[in-house]
């Protein structure tokens, strides 16, 4: 069951602390530094490839590269319209089956090819067959999600470069796979930073081998981990998000520091800080007389107490970026902030796993990936339970209550309320 309230009014400027991961500098100096960083990353990555090719390969039982490859995937099916109260509610960055004419819907249908092509080179390709073409009724189109190489500098694979299209290391929930996340969709506060979570670029990552083993265990043991994106990650990427051409000369820069720690009683926590900055080109309505390109930057802090059996997950995010201003009917650079907190409890009953949870999120800012960088004020409460009858199937049932204030140029006053029931199988 999902409850949504949506209305629009004029919002006061949000109170945002002047805390930023990256100090304010003149844009020319920033762009110059980022260009130098990008050149250094590419040069080091190419050096690592040559170094990997020259690495010692004198193993007595050498395994053919094609035997190390695996094929896997997952499927998520949904139905959103039981007990629906508002058939007009839509959300571009959310589930496309919301509202009128929505029915049974494949949210994700992923196929993943991965494996080692060399002792120091790992390849990962992920495709999605459940894409909807914007502005049409056509569905189930194939689209690339990830396509990258991880090139290890050392034999222990603690230092590595990632080259290609992959997730941008910003936000724990953004990095967490949708097959592991409890709620249906990611929160607006963090996901508005990078729609689809991915972009094309170069990343450098470092993590000790023992920490990499812990990252893997947090996922494999069903503790809702985010995967291995290094303890330290820095890099540069286009900034227009995945499967879109770059539209300016300025790459985005990103940095993340995270550290998981396991106590003697086997409880595990993880704390992170991250930030990014760059220039974004938005899509505009013809009536919008604002600029097309905007400088943006964000910083976020994350904390996770993994569910054994009780757990907490929370993130806080601040910054500035493009946002539609209904007063002047133009898009402006404005401050933003948002956070969420989620509590969960994992209960194992024989071979079944039940995870009841409750989650609250708040976001006050623009969504740069929507037309005119639409303005949002979101308050959302979700609660429910995920049931795993066996490892390869989970079926969450939950009830979100959402209050959303949306400003758009086509309809400045847009009051909406909705109640509906949501079920996901994956």
C-alpha positions in Angstrom: 0.0 0.0 0.0 1.4 3.4 -0.9 0.2 6.7 0.2 1.3 9.9 -1.6 0.3 13.5 -1.1 1.4 16.0 -3.6 0.9 19.7 -3.6 2.7 22.8 -4.7 3.3 26.1 -3.0 6.1 28.8 -2.9 8.9 27.5 -0.7 11.3 29.6 1.4 15.0 29.2 0.9 16.1 26.1 2.7 18.5 26.5 5.6 21.7 24.8 4.6 24.9 24.8 6.6 27.9 26.1 4.7 29.8 22.8 4.9 31.3 21.6 1.7 33.8 18.9 0.9 35.5 21.1 -1.7 36.4 24.7 -1.0 35.0 27.4 -3.1 37.4 28.5 -5.9 37.2 30.3 -9.1 35.8 28.0 -11.8 38.8 28.4 -14.1 41.1 27.1 -11.4 38.7 24.2 -10.6 38.4 23.2 -14.2 42.1 23.3 -14.7 42.7 21.1 -11.6 40.1 18.6 -12.7 41.6 18.4 -16.2 45.0 17.7 -14.7 43.5 15.1 -12.4 41.8 13.4 -15.3 45.0 13.3 -17.3 46.9 11.8 -14.4 44.3 9.1 -13.8 44.3 8.1 -17.5 48.1 8.0 -17.6 48.3 5.9 -14.5 45.6 3.6 -15.7 47.4 3.0 -19.0 50.6 2.4 -17.1 48.8 -0.2 -14.9 47.5 -2.0 -18.1 51.1 -2.3 -19.4 52.3 -3.3 -16.0 49.6 -6.0 -15.8 50.6 -7.4 -19.2 54.2 -7.7 -18.0 53.2 -9.3 -14.6 54.6 -12.7 -13.6 52.4 -15.5 -15.1 54.4 -18.5 -14.2 51.6 -20.3 -12.4 51.8 -24.1 -12.7 48.1 -24.5 -13.3 47.2 -21.6 -15.5 43.4 -21.2 -16.0 42.1 -20.2 -19.4 40.5 -16.7 -19.2 37.2 -17.7 -20.7 36.7 -20.3 -17.9 36.6 -17.5 -15.3 33.6 -15.8 -16.8 30.1 -16.0 -15.2 26.6 -15.1 -16.4 24.0 -14.1 -13.9 21.1 -11.6 -13.5 17.9 -10.8 -11.7 14.3 -9.8 -12.5 12.0 -7.4 -10.6 8.2 -7.4 -11.3 5.7 -4.9 -9.8 2.1 -4.0 -9.5 1.3 -0.6 -8.0 -2.4 0.1 -8.4 -4.2 -1.8 -5.7 -6.1 0.7 -3.5 -4.9 3.6 -5.7 -6.5 7.0 -5.0 -4.8 9.3 -7.5 -4.4 8.0 -11.0 -2.7 11.3 -12.2 0.4 10.9 -10.1 3.6 10.5 -12.1 7.4 10.6 -11.4 10.0 10.6 -14.1 12.8 9.4 -11.9 10.7 6.8 -10.2 8.6 3.8 -11.2 7.1 4.4 -14.7 4.1 2.3 -13.9 2.7 4.8 -11.4 -0.7 6.2 -12.2 -3.2 5.9 -15.0 -2.7 3.2 -17.7 -0.1 1.5 -15.4 -0.4 -2.2 -14.9 1.9 -5.1 -14.3 5.4 -3.8 -14.9 9.0 -5.2 -15.2 11.0 -2.7 -13.2 14.4 -4.3 -13.9 15.5 -7.3 -16.0 19.3 -7.5 -15.7 21.9 -9.7 -17.4 25.5 -9.5 -16.1 28.6 -10.8 -17.8 31.8 -10.7 -15.7 35.1 -12.3 -15.2 38.9 -12.1 -15.2 40.5 -11.6 -18.7 43.9 -11.4 -17.0 45.3 -12.0 -13.5 45.1 -8.2 -13.1 42.2 -7.3 -15.4 38.5 -7.8 -14.5 35.7 -7.1 -17.0 32.1 -6.3 -16.0 29.1 -5.7 -18.4 25.5 -5.3 -17.2 22.5 -4.8 -19.5 18.9 -4.1 -18.7 16.0 -5.4 -20.9 13.2 -3.6 -19.1 13.7 0.0 -20.4 10.9 2.3 -21.4 11.5 4.8 -24.3 10.5 8.3 -23.1 7.4 9.7 -24.7 6.3 6.3 -26.1 4.4 3.2 -24.9 7.3 1.0 -26.0 8.9 -1.1 -23.3 11.5 -3.8 -22.8 14.3 -2.2 -24.8 17.9 -3.3 -24.2 20.2 -0.6 -22.6 23.7 -0.7 -21.3 24.0 -0.2 -17.6 27.7 -1.0 -16.8 30.7 -1.6 -19.0 34.1 -1.3 -17.4 37.5 -2.8 -16.7 39.1 -3.0 -13.3 42.9 -2.9 -13.8 44.9 -3.9 -10.7 48.3 -2.2 -10.1 49.5 -4.9 -7.6 49.2 -8.7 -7.3 46.9 -8.4 -4.2 44.5 -6.2 -6.2 44.4 -3.6 -3.5 45.1 -0.7 -5.9 43.1 -0.6 -9.0 41.7 1.7 -11.8 38.2 1.4 -13.1 37.8 2.6 -16.7 34.4 2.8 -18.4 30.8 3.3 -17.4 30.0 2.4 -13.8 28.4 3.7 -10.6 29.7 7.0 -9.4 31.0 6.6 -5.8 28.6 9.0 -4.2 26.1 7.7 -1.5 25.8 4.3 0.1 22.3 3.7 -1.2 23.3 4.8 -4.7 26.0 2.1 -4.8 23.8 -0.6 -3.2 22.3 -2.9 -5.8 18.6 -2.8 -6.3 18.4 -6.6 -5.6 19.8 -5.9 -2.1 17.9 -2.6 -1.2 14.8 -3.0 1.0 12.7 -0.2 -0.4 11.5 -0.2 -4.0 13.4 3.0 -5.1 16.3 5.0 -4.0 15.7 8.2 -2.0 15.3 11.6 -3.8 17.9 13.2 -1.5 20.9 11.1 -2.8 19.6 9.7 -6.1 18.9 13.2 -7.5 22.7 13.7 -7.5 23.2 10.9 -10.2 20.2 9.6 -12.0 20.7 5.9 -12.8 23.7 6.1 -10.4 26.2 5.8 -13.3 28.4 7.7 -15.7 31.4 7.3 -18.0 34.8 8.1 -16.6 38.0 6.9 -14.8 38.2 6.0 -11.1 41.1 5.0 -8.8 40.2 2.8 -5.9 42.2 1.4 -2.9 41.2 -1.1 -0.2 43.2 -3.6 1.8 42.6 -7.2 0.8 40.9 -8.0 4.2 38.5 -5.1 3.8 37.7 -6.2 0.2 36.8 -9.6 1.7 34.5 -7.9 4.2 32.8 -5.9 1.5 32.1 -9.2 -0.3 30.8 -10.9 2.8 28.4 -8.0 3.6 26.7 -8.8 0.2 27.0 -12.5 0.1 25.6 -13.0 3.7 22.5 -11.0 2.9 23.4 -8.0 5.2 22.5 -5.4 2.5 26.0 -4.3 1.7 26.8 -1.8 -1.1 29.6 -3.8 -2.8 33.3 -3.0 -3.2 34.0 0.5 -4.4 37.2 0.8 -2.3 38.0 2.4 1.0 39.3 5.4 -1.0 37.9 6.3 -4.4 38.7 9.4 -6.5 38.0 10.0 -10.1 36.6 12.1 -13.0 33.4 11.5 -15.1 31.4 13.2 -17.7 28.5 14.5 -15.5 25.5 14.1 -17.8 24.8 10.5 -16.5 24.9 7.1 -18.2 24.2 6.6 -21.9 24.3 10.4 -22.6 26.9 12.4 -24.4 28.9 15.0 -22.6 27.6 18.5 -23.3 30.4 20.7 -22.0 34.2 20.8 -21.6 34.3 20.3 -17.9 34.4 16.8 -16.3 33.0 16.2 -12.9 35.3 15.3 -10.0 34.3 12.9 -7.2 36.0 11.5 -4.0 34.8 9.1 -1.4 36.2 7.7 1.8 34.5 4.8 3.6 35.5 2.2 6.2 33.7 -0.8 7.5 34.7 -2.1 11.0 33.8 -5.5 12.6 33.7 -5.7 16.4 34.6 -8.8 18.4 30.9 -9.6 18.8 30.6 -9.7 15.0 28.6 -6.5 14.8 29.6 -4.4 11.7 29.4 -0.7 11.1 30.4 1.4 8.2 31.0 5.2 8.0 31.5 7.3 4.8 32.1 10.8 3.5 31.9 11.8 -0.1 31.6 14.7 -2.4 31.6 15.8 -6.1 31.4 19.0 -8.2 31.1 19.9 -11.9 29.0 21.6 -14.5 25.7 20.2 -15.7 23.7 21.0 -18.8 19.9 20.7 -18.2 17.0 20.2 -20.6 14.6 23.2 -20.6 11.1 24.1 -21.5 10.9 26.8 -24.2 9.3 29.2 -21.7 12.2 28.9 -19.3 14.5 31.9 -19.9 17.2 30.7 -17.5 20.7 29.4 -18.4 21.3 25.8 -19.7 24.5 25.1 -17.9 25.0 25.3 -14.1 27.8 24.7 -11.6 26.8 22.1 -9.0 28.5 20.5 -5.9 27.4 18.2 -3.1 28.8 16.6 0.0 27.3 13.7 2.0 27.9 11.6 5.1 26.8 8.0 5.5 26.5 5.6 8.4 25.4 2.0 8.4 25.0 -0.5 11.3 24.4 -3.8 9.5 21.4 -5.8 10.6 22.5 -8.6 13.0 19.7 -8.7 13.8 19.0 -4.9 14.3 20.4 -2.4 11.9 20.3 1.3 11.0 21.1 3.0 7.7 21.3 6.8 7.3 22.7 9.5 5.0 22.8 13.3 5.0 23.4 15.4 1.8 23.9 19.1 1.2 25.1 21.3 -1.7 23.9 23.5 -4.5 22.7 23.0 -8.0 20.0 24.0 -10.6 16.4 24.3 -9.4 13.3 25.7 -11.0 12.0 28.9 -9.3 8.3 29.4 -9.8 8.4 33.1 -8.9 10.3 34.1 -12.0 9.6 30.9 -14.0 13.3 30.3 -14.6 15.9 27.8 -13.3 18.4 29.2 -10.9 21.4 27.8 -8.9 20.1 27.2 -5.4 21.0 25.4 -2.2 19.7 21.9 -1.5 19.6 19.5 1.4 18.2 16.1 2.2 18.6 13.0 4.3 17.0 9.7 5.2 17.1 7.2 8.1 16.1 3.6 8.0 15.7 1.0 10.8 15.5 -2.7 10.1 15.4 -6.1 11.9 16.5 -9.4 10.3 14.8 -12.5 11.6 15.7 -15.9 10.4 12.9 -18.6 10.7 14.3 -21.9 9.5 15.2 -21.3 5.9 13.1 -18.2 5.6 14.3 -14.6 6.2 12.0 -11.7 7.3 13.2 -8.1 7.4 10.7 -5.6 8.7 11.8 -2.0 8.2 10.8 1.6 8.5 12.3 4.5 6.6 11.9 8.3 6.6 13.3 10.7 4.0 13.4 14.5 3.4 14.6 16.4 0.4 14.4 20.1 -0.5 16.1 20.8 -3.8 15.9 20.4 -7.6 16.1 17.4 -9.8 18.6 18.4 -12.5 17.8 15.3 -14.7 14.2 16.4 -15.2 13.0 19.3 -17.5 13.8 22.7 -16.0 15.5 21.0 -13.0 12.1 20.8 -11.3 11.8 21.9 -7.7 10.9 19.3 -5.0 10.1 19.3 -1.3 9.7 15.7 -0.3 8.7 14.1 3.0 8.3 10.3 2.8 7.7 7.6 5.3 7.8 3.9 4.2 7.4 0.8 6.2 7.0 -2.9 5.4 8.7 -6.3 5.4 10.9 -8.2 3.0 10.3 -11.9 2.9 12.9 -14.3 1.4 11.5 -17.8 1.2 14.9 -18.8 -0.4 18.0 -17.0 -1.4 17.1 -16.2 -5.0 13.6 -14.8 -4.3 12.6 -11.9 -2.2 9.1 -10.4 -2.0 8.8 -7.0 -0.2 5.4 -5.7 0.8 5.4 -2.1 2.1 3.3 1.0 2.6 4.9 4.4 1.8 3.3 7.7 2.9 4.7 10.5 0.7 4.1 14.3 0.8 5.6 16.0 -2.2 5.6 19.6 -3.2 6.5 19.9 -6.9 7.0 23.1 -9.0 6.9 22.9 -12.8 6.5 25.5 -15.4 3.6 23.8 -17.2 1.4 23.6 -14.0 2.7 25.7 -11.1 -0.1 24.6 -8.8 -0.3 20.8 -8.7 -2.0 19.3 -5.6 -2.0 15.5 -5.6 -2.8 12.7 -3.1 -2.6 9.0 -3.5 -2.8 5.7 -1.6 -1.7 2.4 -3.2 -0.3 -1.0 -2.4 3.1 -2.0 -3.8 4.5 -5.5 -4.2 7.9 -6.5 -5.7 9.3 -9.9 -6.6 13.0 -10.3 -7.5 
